[in-house]
C-alpha cells in the first residue's frame, strides 16, 4: 500500500507541476487544506475514491490515467492548434467534422434520455460505443468514429472529456449528484441537436441502441459491454479496433443473415 501511495503521490505532483500550480493553488481548487496535498504527494496518506475523481476531473483525465500514466491519451480537436510535444504515448487528432458529429449525437442522446435517473456519464460512454460499433458493423462506415479504450468498466471514448469541456456552458450543463449513494456525473442539454448533419440510417441506429440499452444503469451496461467481441479481444488499456466488430456473435451482432 505504501508503494501505491507514493506512486499516486508522485503522479499528483507531476500533474500539479505540469499545470504550474503550487500545492496551495491545488488545495484551493479542490477545496481542501494544503496539508492534505502535501501528505498525498509524499505518499503519507491513502487517497480516497472521491479525491481521485476530483483530481482526475480537475486535470481533465480519467481516473485510470491518474493511476496509470501510460494510459493517458492526448486529444486534439480539429479547431485547435497543434500542441507541443507530449509525453503521452498516444495522440488523437479529431477532424472538425467528427467533432461536430460527436457534439450533435451527444446532444441528441441528452435530449432523448439525458434526464433519466439511470443515465450518467458511464451509461453515455457505452451507448456512444454501441452506436459507433453497431453502425460500423452494419454499414462499414463511421458515425462519430470516436477512439475507444478498453478500461475496467468497459469501452471509454477518449475524446469525450475534451469535447464536453468545449461544449460546457454553451451546449450542455454538467451536474454532480449521487445515484443510490454513488457519486455520478450527469449532463443536461442546453439546446436541441442539429439533425441536419445526421442521416436517416444514422438516426435509426441511434434509436435502436437507445431502445436496447437506454434503460440500463451503469453496472448493467458495463457488464453488457464486457460480452462484446471487440472488447473481449482487446488487451487492457489498449484501443479497441473497429474491424473486430465483424467477429461479433449473438446477441451483439446487428447484421442479419442476408448481410
C-alpha positions as CSV (number, residue, x, y, z in Angstrom):
1,X,0.0,0.0,0.0
2,X,2.9,2.4,0.8
3,X,4.2,1.8,-2.7
4,X,0.8,2.6,-4.2
5,X,0.5,5.8,-2.1
6,X,3.9,7.0,-3.2
7,X,3.2,6.2,-6.9
8,X,-0.1,8.2,-6.7
9,X,1.6,11.0,-4.8
10,X,4.3,11.3,-7.4
11,X,1.7,11.3,-10.2
12,X,-0.3,14.1,-8.5
13,X,2.8,16.2,-8.1
14,X,3.7,15.7,-11.8
15,X,0.3,16.9,-12.8
16,X,0.3,19.8,-10.5
17,X,3.7,21.0,-11.7
18,X,2.7,20.4,-15.3
19,X,-0.1,22.8,-14.9
20,X,2.1,25.3,-13.0
21,X,0.1,25.0,-9.7
22,X,1.5,25.3,-6.2
23,X,0.3,23.0,-3.5
24,X,-1.8,25.9,-2.2
25,X,-3.3,26.5,-5.6
26,X,-4.3,22.9,-6.0
27,X,-5.7,22.7,-2.5
28,X,-7.8,25.8,-3.2
29,X,-9.2,24.3,-6.4
30,X,-10.1,21.1,-4.7
31,X,-11.5,22.8,-1.6
32,X,-9.1,21.1,0.8
33,X,-6.2,22.1,3.2
34,X,-2.7,22.3,1.8
35,X,-1.5,19.7,4.3
36,X,-3.7,17.1,2.6
37,X,-1.9,17.8,-0.7
38,X,1.4,17.6,1.0
39,X,0.6,14.3,2.6
40,X,-0.8,12.8,-0.6
41,X,2.3,13.9,-2.7
42,X,4.6,12.5,0.0
43,X,2.7,9.2,0.0
44,X,1.9,9.6,3.7
45,X,-1.8,9.3,3.2
46,X,-4.1,7.0,1.3
47,X,-6.1,8.8,-1.4
48,X,-9.9,8.2,-1.3
49,X,-12.1,7.4,-4.3
50,X,-13.7,10.8,-4.1
51,X,-10.4,12.6,-4.1
52,X,-9.2,10.5,-7.1
53,X,-12.3,11.6,-9.0
54,X,-11.9,15.3,-8.1
55,X,-8.2,15.4,-9.1
56,X,-8.8,13.5,-12.3
57,X,-11.7,15.8,-13.3
58,X,-9.6,18.9,-12.4
59,X,-6.8,17.8,-14.8
60,X,-9.3,16.6,-17.4
61,X,-8.1,13.0,-17.4
62,X,-9.6,9.6,-16.4
63,X,-9.0,8.1,-13.0
64,X,-7.2,5.3,-14.9
65,X,-4.8,7.9,-16.4
66,X,-4.3,9.3,-12.9
67,X,-3.2,6.0,-11.5
68,X,-1.6,4.7,-14.7
69,X,0.1,7.5,-16.7
70,X,0.9,5.2,-19.6
71,X,-2.9,5.1,-20.4
72,X,-3.1,8.8,-20.8
73,X,-4.1,9.8,-24.3
74,X,-3.7,13.3,-25.8
75,X,-6.7,14.5,-27.7
76,X,-6.5,17.4,-30.2
77,X,-9.7,18.8,-31.7
78,X,-9.9,19.9,-35.3
79,X,-10.2,23.6,-34.4
80,X,-7.1,23.6,-32.1
81,X,-3.6,24.4,-33.0
82,X,-1.1,21.5,-32.9
83,X,0.2,21.1,-29.3
84,X,3.8,21.0,-28.2
85,X,5.4,17.5,-28.0
86,X,3.7,15.5,-25.3
87,X,4.9,12.6,-23.2
88,X,1.7,10.8,-23.9
89,X,2.3,7.7,-25.9
90,X,-0.9,8.1,-28.0
91,X,-2.1,11.3,-29.7
92,X,-5.5,11.5,-31.2
93,X,-6.3,14.2,-33.8
94,X,-10.0,14.7,-34.2
95,X,-11.1,16.2,-37.6
96,X,-13.5,19.1,-37.2
97,X,-16.4,17.3,-39.0
98,X,-16.1,14.4,-36.4
99,X,-16.2,16.9,-33.5
100,X,-19.4,18.4,-34.9
101,X,-20.9,15.0,-35.4
102,X,-19.9,13.9,-31.9
103,X,-21.5,17.0,-30.4
104,X,-24.8,16.6,-32.2
105,X,-25.1,12.9,-31.4
106,X,-24.3,13.5,-27.8
107,X,-27.0,16.3,-27.7
108,X,-29.4,14.0,-29.4
109,X,-28.9,11.4,-26.6
110,X,-29.1,14.0,-23.9
111,X,-32.4,15.4,-25.3
112,X,-33.8,11.9,-25.6
113,X,-32.6,10.2,-22.4
114,X,-30.3,12.6,-20.5
115,X,-32.9,13.4,-17.8
116,X,-33.5,9.7,-17.0
117,X,-32.1,8.8,-13.5
118,X,-30.1,5.9,-14.8
119,X,-28.2,7.9,-17.5
120,X,-24.9,9.2,-16.2
121,X,-21.5,9.6,-17.8
122,X,-20.8,5.8,-17.7
123,X,-24.0,4.9,-19.5
124,X,-23.3,7.6,-22.1
125,X,-19.9,6.1,-22.8
126,X,-21.3,2.7,-23.5
127,X,-24.2,4.0,-25.6
128,X,-21.8,6.0,-27.8
129,X,-19.6,2.9,-28.2
130,X,-22.5,0.8,-29.3
131,X,-23.8,3.5,-31.7
132,X,-20.3,3.7,-33.3
133,X,-19.7,0.0,-33.5
134,X,-23.2,-1.1,-34.5
135,X,-23.2,1.4,-37.3
136,X,-19.7,0.3,-38.5
137,X,-20.7,-3.4,-38.4
138,X,-23.9,-2.7,-40.4
139,X,-22.6,-0.2,-43.0
140,X,-18.8,-0.3,-42.7
141,X,-18.8,3.4,-42.1
142,X,-18.5,5.5,-39.0
143,X,-20.9,7.9,-37.4
144,X,-18.7,9.6,-34.8
145,X,-15.6,7.5,-35.3
146,X,-14.5,8.0,-31.7
147,X,-11.5,6.3,-30.2
148,X,-12.5,3.8,-27.5
149,X,-10.1,2.4,-24.9
150,X,-10.6,-0.8,-23.0
151,X,-11.0,0.1,-19.3
152,X,-12.2,-1.9,-16.4
153,X,-15.7,-0.7,-16.7
154,X,-16.0,-1.1,-20.4
155,X,-15.2,1.0,-23.5
156,X,-14.3,4.6,-22.9
157,X,-14.4,7.3,-25.7
158,X,-11.2,9.1,-25.2
159,X,-12.4,12.3,-26.9
160,X,-15.4,12.7,-24.6
161,X,-13.7,14.8,-21.9
162,X,-12.1,17.3,-24.3
163,X,-15.3,17.7,-26.4
164,X,-17.6,18.0,-23.4
165,X,-15.3,20.6,-21.9
166,X,-15.6,22.6,-25.2
167,X,-19.4,22.3,-25.0
168,X,-19.9,23.1,-21.3
169,X,-21.9,26.2,-20.7
170,X,-22.9,26.6,-24.3
171,X,-24.4,23.3,-25.4
172,X,-24.8,21.3,-22.2
173,X,-24.5,21.6,-18.4
174,X,-22.6,19.2,-16.1
175,X,-24.2,18.1,-12.9
176,X,-22.6,16.3,-10.0
177,X,-25.0,14.2,-7.9
178,X,-25.5,10.7,-6.4
179,X,-27.3,7.6,-7.7
180,X,-28.0,5.1,-5.0
181,X,-25.3,6.8,-2.8
182,X,-22.7,6.6,-5.6
183,X,-21.2,9.8,-7.0
184,X,-22.2,10.4,-10.6
185,X,-21.7,12.9,-13.4
186,X,-24.8,13.8,-15.5
187,X,-25.1,16.1,-18.5
188,X,-28.2,18.1,-19.4
189,X,-28.7,19.7,-22.9
190,X,-28.9,23.5,-23.3
191,X,-30.0,23.3,-26.9
192,X,-31.6,20.9,-29.4
193,X,-29.3,18.9,-31.7
194,X,-28.7,19.9,-35.3
195,X,-30.3,16.9,-37.0
196,X,-29.3,18.2,-40.5
197,X,-25.9,16.5,-40.2
198,X,-27.4,13.1,-39.2
199,X,-28.8,10.8,-41.9
200,X,-31.9,8.7,-41.6
201,X,-29.9,5.5,-41.2
202,X,-27.7,7.1,-38.6
203,X,-30.7,8.2,-36.6
204,X,-32.2,4.7,-37.0
205,X,-29.1,3.1,-35.4
206,X,-29.0,5.6,-32.6
207,X,-32.7,4.9,-31.8
208,X,-32.1,1.1,-31.9
209,X,-29.3,1.5,-29.4
210,X,-31.4,3.7,-27.1
211,X,-34.2,1.2,-27.2
212,X,-31.8,-1.7,-26.4
213,X,-29.7,0.0,-23.7
214,X,-31.4,3.2,-22.6
215,X,-32.9,1.7,-19.5
216,X,-29.7,0.1,-18.2
217,X,-27.9,1.6,-15.3
218,X,-24.1,1.9,-15.2
219,X,-23.4,-1.6,-13.7
220,X,-25.8,-3.3,-16.2
221,X,-24.5,-1.6,-19.3
222,X,-20.8,-2.1,-18.3
223,X,-21.4,-5.8,-17.7
224,X,-23.2,-6.0,-21.1
225,X,-20.3,-4.3,-22.9
226,X,-17.9,-6.9,-21.5
227,X,-19.6,-9.5,-23.6
228,X,-18.9,-7.8,-26.9
229,X,-16.2,-9.4,-29.0
230,X,-14.3,-6.1,-29.8
231,X,-13.9,-5.5,-26.0
232,X,-13.2,-9.1,-25.2
233,X,-10.4,-9.5,-27.7
234,X,-8.6,-6.2,-26.8
235,X,-5.9,-6.0,-24.2
236,X,-6.5,-3.8,-21.1
237,X,-5.9,-0.1,-21.7
238,X,-5.5,-0.6,-25.5
239,X,-7.6,1.0,-28.2
240,X,-10.5,-1.2,-29.5
241,X,-10.2,-1.9,-33.2
242,X,-13.4,-1.2,-35.2
243,X,-12.6,-4.2,-37.5
244,X,-13.2,-6.6,-34.7
245,X,-16.9,-5.8,-34.9
246,X,-17.2,-8.2,-37.8
247,X,-16.5,-11.2,-35.5
248,X,-19.4,-10.4,-33.2
249,X,-21.8,-13.1,-32.0
250,X,-25.4,-13.1,-31.0
251,X,-26.9,-11.1,-29.3
252,X,-24.4,-8.2,-30.2
253,X,-24.4,-8.5,-33.9
254,X,-26.7,-6.2,-35.8
255,X,-26.3,-7.8,-39.2
256,X,-28.9,-10.2,-40.3
257,X,-28.0,-13.4,-42.1
258,X,-28.7,-11.8,-45.5
259,X,-26.0,-9.2,-44.8
